[in-house]
Amino acid sequence: MKLIIKRDQKQLKGLLGGNKGMLFQLSFRVELTTKEQELITRYRAENEPLTVRTTSKGEEVPGLIIGNLVRGVSYEVKDVGTILNNEQIVKEACESFKTLLTVMESFGGEEVVEY
């Protein structure tokens, strides 16, 4: 699995053409190997959440799901700090995704852990 991240920016213009600041874009997607894609299809994991968001009412709802990550996601925000935070969340989600793929691949076998 490869995570591909793209950062971009564009200048915001006012009604009269004045500078209104910058808008930052973060786009990302994963490229899966054929074997990884087969695992996602076999286990119907496209809607498996990799992140969870908490609403203002304290409810937890799925955030980033596997299918979105594979298709690609783009965010536009007005500050670089949010871009950095979102990037870190995506990288952590990919680590969880890789672990999930490893577990899917291990069914029908056994794991030996030596201490």
C-alpha positions in Angstrom: 0.0 0.0 0.0 1.2 3.5 -0.9 -0.2 6.7 0.5 0.0 9.5 -2.0 -0.3 13.0 -0.5 -0.6 16.2 -2.5 -0.6 19.7 -1.1 -1.6 22.7 -3.1 -2.6 26.4 -2.5 -4.5 29.1 -4.2 -4.9 32.8 -3.6 -8.3 34.0 -2.6 -9.4 37.2 -4.4 -11.9 39.7 -3.2 -14.7 41.3 -5.3 -12.3 44.0 -6.6 -9.4 41.6 -7.1 -7.7 42.3 -3.7 -5.9 39.5 -1.9 -8.2 37.8 0.7 -5.5 35.3 1.9 -4.7 31.8 0.9 -6.8 28.6 0.6 -4.8 25.3 1.2 -5.8 22.0 -0.3 -4.8 18.5 0.9 -5.5 15.6 -1.3 -4.7 12.0 -0.6 -5.4 8.5 -1.7 -3.9 5.1 -1.3 -2.7 2.7 -4.1 -3.3 -0.9 -3.2 -1.6 -4.0 -4.5 -3.8 -6.5 -6.3 -3.6 -8.7 -3.2 -4.7 -5.9 -0.9 -7.6 -4.9 -3.2 -8.7 -8.6 -3.2 -8.7 -8.6 0.6 -10.9 -5.5 0.7 -13.3 -7.0 -1.8 -13.4 -10.4 -0.1 -14.2 -9.0 3.3 -16.4 -6.2 2.0 -14.4 -3.7 3.9 -15.0 -0.6 1.7 -17.2 1.0 4.5 -14.9 0.1 7.4 -14.1 3.3 9.3 -10.4 4.1 9.9 -11.1 7.3 11.9 -14.0 8.3 14.2 -15.2 11.9 14.6 -17.0 13.2 17.7 -20.0 15.5 17.1 -20.8 18.5 19.2 -23.3 16.3 21.0 -20.6 13.8 21.9 -21.7 11.1 19.5 -19.0 9.2 17.6 -19.5 8.9 13.9 -17.3 7.3 11.2 -14.9 9.7 9.6 -12.5 8.4 7.0 -13.5 5.0 5.5 -11.4 2.6 3.4 -13.4 3.2 0.3 -12.9 7.0 0.4 -9.2 6.5 1.1 -8.9 4.3 -2.0 -10.9 6.6 -4.2 -9.1 9.7 -2.9 -10.2 12.6 -0.7 -9.5 16.3 -0.9 -9.9 19.0 1.8 -9.7 22.8 1.5 -8.9 24.8 4.6 -7.7 28.3 5.4 -4.7 27.5 7.6 -1.6 25.4 7.3 -2.0 24.0 10.9 -5.2 22.2 9.9 -3.4 20.8 6.9 -0.7 19.4 9.1 -3.2 18.0 11.6 -5.3 16.3 8.8 -2.1 14.9 7.3 -1.1 13.3 10.6 -4.6 11.8 11.0 -4.5 10.3 7.5 -1.0 8.8 8.2 -2.3 7.2 11.4 -5.4 5.9 9.6 -3.1 4.3 7.0 -1.2 2.6 9.8 -4.5 1.1 11.1 -5.5 0.2 7.6 -2.2 -1.7 7.1 -2.8 -3.6 10.4 -6.3 -4.4 9.2 -5.0 -5.8 6.0 -2.4 -7.9 7.8 -5.2 -9.4 10.0 -7.4 -10.1 7.0 -4.5 -11.9 5.3 -3.8 -14.0 8.4 -7.2 -15.8 8.5 -6.8 -19.5 7.7 -3.3 -19.6 9.2 -1.7 -19.2 12.5 0.6 -16.8 14.2 3.5 -17.8 16.4 4.7 -15.2 18.9 7.9 -16.0 20.8 8.8 -14.2 24.0 
